[in-house]
Amino acid sequence: MDAFFASVEQRDHPELRGRPVAVGGSRQRGVVAAASYEARRFGVRSAMPSMVAARRCPDLVFVPPRFEVYRAVSAQIRTIFQRYSSAVEPLSLDEAYLDVSDDRLRLGSALAAARNIKAEILAETGLTASAGVSYNKFLAKIASDQNKPDGIFVIRPEQGADFVAGLPVRRFHGVGPKTAERMARFGIHLGADLRARDMAFLQTHFGSAATYLYNAARGIDSRPVRSQRLRKSVGHEQTFAADILSEEALRAALARIVESTWQRAQSSQVLGRTLTLKLRYSDFRQVTRRRSCERYIQSAEGMLELAQSLLSGLLPLERGVRLLGVSLSGLWRAEEGLPAVAEPLPDAEQRAFDF
């Protein structure tokens, strides 16, 4: 979907159409969750601090997110996908892989399916989407960004290797800024540069990512489209309207966040073995604390006790806190049978991360 959250807001609020819009945050606080294309022209991006976004675009309009609306629209879109294929792998509310090999509607090509899907999304939701059409996930994902907004881009099997050769490595899925910087130190800037390196070199310098990078540089990706993707974590975080300065207020906020996380875990029918606490200070320095348990956390009370214990290790406060979050990972799912009760590991087994 094209600028999904922002586009929904512009659809539902005509006065926002044509204006630079940021979903989430405010002029003084928070983080941008999504930006309209009008805002992106000023360099406003998702995950950007709101104050930075406001400086880049003085006319930026901030609107609060309405996730229940976005989820409802996402469900509409997935219903459209199901008309064309049973192999649909959602990545988020606004993005999915489809394997249309079975050609459920006998359209004759994946390109025809993409065109029809785009047209139905527009007709039924009033929103535009962009499609990438190719023979594997890696290339389809890249192709979907080529002609945004409201575009289609096709990479055929005979074109894949040459297309990747001219692609900046920063556009490879999973290659972030730090990895791209490391590659640049080795003279790797394009897919062709990456393809020139053998597996031994990639394993030495990029570890577990070596096989993926080796194949991607050749236009190869054998991952199937999986209609059931397993959730890896569940959590909730909050950016505060004003920095929290006292331990009492911080512990009260943590209790609310834990309750929200527990409710999300319950609705997803999962439990977790590992609890992570995230805290971001007023100067944007972020600290996380993590504790794993031998057995699954089975109650909101047990989860809160662990979270408060982790928070105690960060007290007294060095400075104000602007964001607090909690997540559960190492998940158990309802279909796996009855889990055991929670039991924290010794303190020596705690894991702490600062970054």
N, C-alpha and C positions, 0 to 999 in steps of 0.2 A: 504494500500500500504506500501511497505517496504522502509523506508527512502526516501519518495517520491521525494521531491525536489532534494536531492543529487543524487538519482538514475537517475532522468531525466538528470541531468548534466553529469553524468558518461556515460549514454547512448549516449548522443549527442556529447560528447568530449572524444574520446577513450583514450587520454593521461591522463585522470583523473581516469581511471579504476584501481582498486587495490590500489589507493592512499587515504589518509585521506582527506576528502573534507568537508568544511563548506560553506553552502549557507548563504550569508548575512554577513555584517560587514567587517572588515579589521583587520590586525594585530594590529592596534593601537586603532580602534574605533568600536562602534556598538555592535550588539547583534547577536548571531548565530540563524538563522531561522530554519536550519535543518543541520544534520550531517550524513555523511555516516557511515556505520558500521565499516569501517576501523578507522574512527575518534572516534567512540564510545568506541572502545577498550582502548583509552587513557583517557576516562572519559569526552569527549566532548559531550555536550547535547544542545538541542534547548533551547533558552532563556538564554543561558550563555553569559556573557560579552565576547567579542571577545578576549580581552587581556588575560583573564583567560584561554580561549580555546587554545590560542597560546602558553601559558606557559606549559600547559599540553601536547600539541602535537607540538613540534617545527617544524615538517615537514608539518603541516596543510596547505592545499591550500584553500584560500578564493576565492569564486566566487560570483559575483553579482546575485541576484535573477532575474528570468525571469517569472513573474507571468502570463503573457499572454500565455506562453508555458504551464505552469502547468495547467492553466484553460482549455486549449485545450485538453490536455491529460486526464484531469478529465472528460471532456465531452465524450470522447471516452469510458472511463470506464463505465460511467453511461449508455451509449447506450447498452453496454454489459449486465448490470444489468437488463435493461428493457426487455431483451429477456427472462428472467427467472421469473420476477415478476413485477406487477404493483405497489406493495407496497414497495417502495424504499425511505428511509429517509436519505438523505445526512447529515452528521455531519460536514464535511469540504471538501476541495478539494480531500482529499485522504482517506476518510473513510465514510462508510454508513452502515445502518442496512437494511437488506432485510427480508421480510416475504415471504417464499416460500411455504406456506401451500397450495396454489392453484396448485402447481406443474404444471406450465404452459406448460412445455415440456415433462411431463409424465415420469420423470426420476426415480420416486419411492422413493427418499429420499433426505433430505436436504444435506447430505454428498455428494451425487452424483452431486447435483447442485453446491456445493462449489468447487468440483474438476474441473467441467467443466468451471466454471467462471474463476478460476485461470488459466486454460490452455488457455482460449480465451484472457484473459488480456495479458499473455505472448506472444501469437502469434501475437496480433494486436498492442501492444505497446512496446514489448521488455522489459517489466518490470515485477517484481515478486510482488505477493500479498500474504498475510496471511489471513486465514479465521478461525473464531470461529463459531462453530455450536452448538446451544443449543435451549432450549425451551423458553427462554426469553431474553430480551435485556441485562440485568445485566450480565448473565453468558456468552452470546455470546461475549460481549465486552471483558471480562476477557480471554475467550478462544482464542480470536484473537491474544493475546500477548504471548500465551504459547510457541509456536513453531516458532517464528520469527527468521530469515526471511524465506519466501517461505514455510510456514508450514500450517497445518490444525490441529485443536484440537477440539474434540467432547466431550460435557458434556450432557449425556442423562438424561431424567427426573428422573430416579431412582438413579442417581449419584449426583444430584445437591446439596442436603443438606449436604452430606458427603464431597463433594468437597469444599464447602464454609467453613465448619468447620475447615479445615486445612489451610485456606487462611489467610495470614497476613492482618490485617484490613487496612493497608496502601494501599493495592491493591483494596480496594472497591472504585468504582467510587465516587468521591465527598469527599473522606476522604483525606485531605491534611496533610502536616507535623504537623501543629498546632493541628488539631483534633486528629491525631494519638498520639501526645504527651499527650493530655488530656486523651485519652483512656488509655494510658499506666499507667497514675497515678492511674487509677481505676483497674489496672491489666488486661486490655483488650488488648490482643495482636493478637489473632486469631479470626476467625469467631465463633468458639465454645465459646470463652469467651464472645463475644457479644451476642450470642444466650442465654447465661445463665442469662442475665439481662432482667428484665421485662419492659413493656412499661412505667410504671410510672417512673422508674429510667431513661430511655432514654429521656423521655419528660423533666424531671427535669434538666438533664445535657446537652442535645443536641437539645432541643427545636423543631423547625419545622422539623428537620431531623429525628426525632424519628421513625416515621412510616416507612420511607424508610429503616433505619438501622435495625429495627425489622424484616421487611420482607426479606431484603437482606441476613441477617444472617441465614435465613431458605431457601434460594434459591428461593424466591418468588419475582416476578416482573411482575405486570399486565399491564404495559404500552404498548399500541399498537404501531406498526410501523406506523408512520404518513408520508405520502408521501409529505405533504405540511407543512414544519416547518416555523413558523413565525420568521422573523428577529427581534431581540430585540434591536439592536443598529447599527449605521453606523458611521464610523469615519476614521480618517487618522492621522498618527503620523510620525515624522521624527527624526532620530538620526543624529546629525550634524557631519561633518568631523572634525570640530574644535569647541570648546566651544564658544557659543555666549556670549559676554561680555557686549554689549550695548543694551539699551532699543530700539533704532531705529532699529537695526538689528533684534531684537527679534519680534518687532511688524510687521516688513516686512515678517518674516518667518511665523508668525501666519496668516497673510492675505493669504499666499499661501496655508497653511494647511487647512484653512477654505474653500477656493475655491475648493480644492480637495474633502473635505468632502461634500460640497454642491453638487458637480457633482455626487458623489456616491449616495447621497440621491435621486437626480433627476433620475438617471438611475435605481434605485430600486423602484421609484415611492412612496417614503415615505417622511413624514415631521416629525419633532420631537418637543416635548414640553420641554425637558430637555437638556441643553448643559453642557458638562463636559470638563474642560480644565485640561490637565495633563502636568506637568513640572518636569523634572528630572535634578538635578544639577550635577556638575562635580564630586561630591563626592558620587553620586548615591542615595542621598536622594531624595525621590519623594513626590511631593505635588499635590493634585488635588483640583480644585474648581468647584462647580456645581451650576447652577441656573435653576430653573424650572419656566415655564411660565404658565399662565392661559390658553393660547391658543397657537396654533402651529406656529412655526417660518416659515414664508412663503417666505423669500428671503435671498440671500447670504449676502446682506447688513445688514439685521437685525441680522443674525447670527454672522457676524463679529463684529457688535456693542456690542453684548452680550459678545463675546469672549474677545474683547479688554477691556471691563469693568472688567471682571474677572482677566485678566492679570494685570490691574492697581493695584489690591489689593496685588500683589506679588512684586511690585516695591517699591523702587529701588532694583536691584538685589543683593542678598547676595554673590553670586559667579557665576561662569560661568554656562551656561545651555547646557547640552549635548543632551537632547531630549525634544520635544514639541509635544503635540497631542491634538486633538479635537474630540469629539464624540457627536452624538445625540441619545437620547433614549426617551422613552415614545412615541413610534412611531404611526403615523397615516398612513394608507395605502390607495391607490387610490380608491379601491373598497368600501371604507367606506363612500363616499360622500364628500361634500365640507367642508373643515375645516375652522375654524375662524382664524382671523389675530393674530399675536403675540402680547402678552401683558405681560411684566415682572411683577412678583410679587413684593411686597415691599421688601426692603433690608432685613427686619427681616426674610423673608422666604428663604433667600439664605442658601445653605448648603455648608460647607467647610470640607474637609477631609485631614488630614496629616497622612502619613504612610511610 
